[in-house]
Amino acid sequence: MRVFITGGSGWIGSAVVPELLAAGHEVRGLARSDASAARLRSAGVEPVSGGLGDLEVLRTSAAEADAVIHLGYNHDFSDQAGAGRSERAALKTFGDALEGRDAALLFASGTAFIAPGQIATEDDLAPFSGPDAPRGGAEELAFGFVDRGIHPVALRFAPTVHGAGDHGFTAELVRVAREKGVAGYVGDGSNHWPAVHRGDAARLVVRALENAGAATVVHAIAEQGVPTRDIAEAIGAGLGVPAASIDPADVDAHFGWIGRIFALDLQASSALTQRRFDWEPTGPTLLEDLAAGSYFARAAA
Ligand SMILES: NC(=O)c1ccc[n+]([C@@H]2O[C@H](COP(=O)([O-])OP(=O)(O)OC[C@H]3O[C@@H](n4cnc5c(N)ncnc54)[C@H](OP(=O)(O)O)[C@@H]3O)[C@@H](O)[C@H]2O)c1
């Protein structure tokens, strides 16, 4: 397939690209800078110059492709509304470009916030919609494309797609623990975070590309829920600092923006995904990655 990818130079995308190429797909990727273009080129991807706001570039590139994998996202947590609007505009553009072509539109989403306090499954619809919703209400928008001859596929990643080089949520928890000299967990730390290793997530994206049905929710989840106290203790062991309970009233002050997310019970299942796509996660667990030192290079330097 001729695949157009956004975010191909990012954490997840740079693991997806080699899987796509190994499976024989031809890949073009959006690059917003010379550095990103060089990264893509060296990975075997033909770069297309432009940013997520360059809708004409997105439209033309999608029109020339057999499928789109949209992983690019502006992770500016101070402007989530702006990121949501940009996400919506990009998805609408891809929808227009792929209309009537029986083509797959895979787009990043997350399992967090789908069913807090319960075990989220692929059958759970995102409980939010509209431009002001998280991620601009991307799932509801894209699933509305089904009647237009498009196969939307929501790639719901675990809140931590972990591994050496990760700069996401787990890396932020490590940064806070290093700064505070304490690896905190909220309350008794019995709430959970699901997790997936980057390599497992990348293999799943390609399986989903090749096998997705009309409208599909994919759960990139290897571990349904790791107790957050265990995560904090592993971070503490890696940094050589104590793990400690943080009072829920002090979460914002201690953790900053990540605190409210670390306080949630975000369990999610991938039973349906594993069956549908014959996908079995084989990579290290989150605690294995932490024990292997994948997150502590700076401390050791
Ligand atoms: N990592 C996780 O644990 C996780 C969990 C749940 C959901 N997700 C979602 O999965 C997707 C991929 O995540 P990730 O961790 O791979 O993110 P990432 O490492 O931050 O990569 C983001 C990618 O988006 C590109 N990008 C950002 N703003 C752009 C813009 N304005 N124009 C063009 N490209 C732009 C970046 O390009 P540059 O290389 O040029 O910076 C990069 O390739 C995102 O939608 C994310 O929200 C990730």
The ligand as a Gaussian input file, in Angstrom:
#p B3LYP/6-31G(d) Opt

LIG

0 1
 N        3.331000       8.243000      23.572000
 C        2.273000       7.893000      24.277000
 O        2.423000       7.321000      25.372000
 C        0.876000       8.149000      23.736000
 C       -0.215000       7.715000      24.499000
 C       -1.502000       7.947000      24.023000
 C       -1.695000       8.597000      22.806000
 N       -0.607000       9.025000      22.097000
 C       -0.834000       9.721000      20.825000
 O       -0.142000       9.025000      19.785000
 C        0.335000       9.967000      18.809000
 C        1.837000       9.821000      18.651000
 O        2.433000      10.072000      19.922000
 P        3.999000      10.191000      20.117000
 O        4.280000       9.830000      21.530000
 O        4.703000       9.476000      19.025000
 O        4.195000      11.767000      19.952000
 P        5.542000      12.584000      19.738000
 O        6.746000      11.751000      20.014000
 O        5.372000      13.873000      20.493000
 O        5.539000      12.880000      18.189000
 C        4.642000      13.797000      17.660000
 C        4.822000      13.811000      16.172000
 O        3.938000      14.816000      15.663000
 C        4.687000      15.707000      14.861000
 N        4.101000      17.039000      14.977000
 C        3.778000      17.715000      16.102000
 N        3.258000      18.917000      15.792000
 C        3.278000      18.987000      14.433000
 C        2.888000      19.980000      13.517000
 N        2.357000      21.130000      13.909000
 N        3.045000      19.725000      12.191000
 C        3.580000      18.543000      11.777000
 N        3.964000      17.566000      12.601000
 C        3.821000      17.794000      13.910000
 C        6.093000      15.674000      15.432000
 O        7.002000      16.140000      14.473000
 P        8.523000      16.527000      14.847000
 O        9.297000      15.237000      14.824000
 O        8.906000      17.462000      13.771000
 O        8.509000      17.157000      16.203000
 C        6.239000      14.192000      15.721000
 O        6.536000      13.478000      14.566000
 C       -0.098000      11.342000      19.311000
 O       -1.334000      11.675000      18.735000
 C       -0.278000      11.126000      20.802000
 O       -1.134000      12.070000      21.414000
 C        0.669000       8.815000      22.529000

